Amino acid sequence: MPCDTCMPWTACQGLPRALFQFRQVKVPRNLPKSFSHLRSSATMWLWALLPVLLAVGGIAGFWVVYAMAVANGSVNITEAFPYISTCGSSPPQSCVFGQVLNLGAFLGAVICFLKYQQVRDYGCHSRLNLVGLIFGLLCALGSSMVGNFQEKNQIETHLVGAFLAFVVGILYFWVQTFLTNRVKPRHGGWWIGPLRFSLSFCGSAFLIATIVLFFLKLHSESAYCEWALAMVLFLLFGLFAVDFWHMGTCSVHVYHQRADQAAQDIQTSTQTLPL
């Protein structure tokens, strides 16, 4: 069946390429201004809702898991305050724990990619932005590993996931803190940079305290710091709502290879035999 374009069928048989692009959708001029404004505001709300959903859902989900673990006796808070993974290691709360982290990992990966593309669209083509994207995706992967490999079942894989979620996650937000002061325009006013820096600093302090207190066998204090670290990471993700509020539209396009490139490949692979 021929393509919709005018190029020959043999020139359109190349594999499609998926290109991710951010585009500002132009509303037709003949529409009322009130409709155009309403449509633009609704789009902004949708993108800004993603970080808020991750932050609120993650925080609420973690404390629901904690409440379930305390209610059914899986943890005893009179002996020691439990780690997050300890609360989510036994059923039935382990199912909720895994679901919360899997959904959070998916939303986190989407948010990290959107933030990466937004920075590129503002004209910042620094390699640091790409490094940030890699850190963000690794953080999302680690979160999924923590949820799927509970500490009672696969402790080694669980610890690798925790390292990616916490350590690499903090590195990701230090990158974003640096990019906040470098990329123009900077949304949110003067306070967004200091706030992101303060939260990243607090997260780093809680991370170091968690590790040090764990090796000192002060497990309750270490668990307090781990919970605080998790809350800070969720807040940092939620802070992206300020940046996404100014986002227009994200679209995905699939293009076929160009006709001239496809024809050249065909000619190259064809041999002419002399008569």
BELJODA-V102680 format. One line per field, one symbol per residue. ss: DSSP state (2 for helix, 1 for strand, 0 for the rest). phi: phi as a letter, one per 30 degrees, with the letter a starting at -180 (. if undefined). psi: psi as a letter, one per 20 degrees, with the letter a starting at -180 (. if undefined). A space follows every 10 residues. Layout:
ss = ???
phi = ???
psi = ???
//
This chain:
ss = 0000000022 2200001111 1110000000 0022222222 2222222222 2222222222 2222222222 2000000000 0002222000 0022222222 2222222222 2222222222 2000002222 2222222222 2222222200 0000222222 2222222222 2222222222 2200000000 2222222222 2222222222 2222200022 2222222222 2222222202 2222000011 1111100022 2222222200 00000
phi = .ddddddddd dcddddcccc bcbddcdedd dddddddddd dddddddddd dddddddddd dddddddddd dcidbcddda dddddddccc ddddddeddd dddddddddd dddddedddd ddjccddddd dddddddddd ddddddddcd ddcbdddddd dddddcdddd deddddddde dcdbdcdjid dddddddddd dddddddddd ddddddicdd dddedddddd dddddddddd eddddcddbc bcbccddddd dddddddddc cccdd
psi = pqririqqhh ijjqqqpppp qpqopppqhi qqhhgggggg hggggghhhg hggggggggg gghggghghh hjjhqoihgq pqrghhhjiq qiihgggggg hghhhghggg gggggghghg hjjokqhhgg gggggghhgg ghghhghhnq hignhghghg hhggggghgg hghhghgghh ihppqoqiah ihghghgghg ggggghgghg gghghjkmhg hhhghgghgg hggghgghii hghihjqeqp qpqoqqqqgh gghhhghhjp pppq.
//
